[in-house]
Amino acid sequence: MVALKNQQIEAFLNNPDESVKAILLYGSDRGLILERSKAILSKYAKDPNDPFVVSKLDDRTIQDRPESLVDELLSINFNNSRKVVYLNIDNPLPAKLIKDIFDISYDSILIITTNELKPVSPLRKAFEKNTDTVTIPCYLNAEFKISQIIEKKLSQYSNKISRDAKDLLVSLLGNDHQ
């Protein structure tokens, strides 16, 4: 697969393709990355805090034990469900790890969340050229989108807000989902 467009992202979040072996979420909106990664995680793991189903790794883990990523990808989940390896990073992955992600065969699902990646980023390029991966860009929302989110949340609770109050709220919230 390639980078999903905005109209494709919601459909994927609601019904992820089972043939996907790795998902990359990146961008400047950390709140949106968190929201989308939680939605994806909930599709693959009934309990995202179960260490037997979900292995959570970060920059420190990769720095201290780079082989831990491959070890987790190759580990077997004993409850017959797909193991999830959730990697939250701010620093670039070493080239060898990027190569390993695509060269080794594993049954796990890899979810990587990171900050903004330029089109020339080795990680982004590797994801975008593979057919069994998905990239989901997460960028700051425009004021219109924030306004829509406010309307949606208010309607969930059968509440309304005046136009002036909504405009003030939009100006105070900023563009990040957090």
Secondary structure, DSSP 8 states (H G I E B T S, - for coil): --B--HHHHHHHHHS--TT--EEEEESS-HHHHHHHHHHHHHHH-S-TT-TTTEEEEEHHHHHH-TTHHHHHHH---TTSS--EEEEE-SS---HHHHHHHHHS--SSEEEEEES---TT-HHHHHHHH-TTEEEEE-----HHHHHHHHHHHHHHTT----HHHHHHHHHHH-SS--
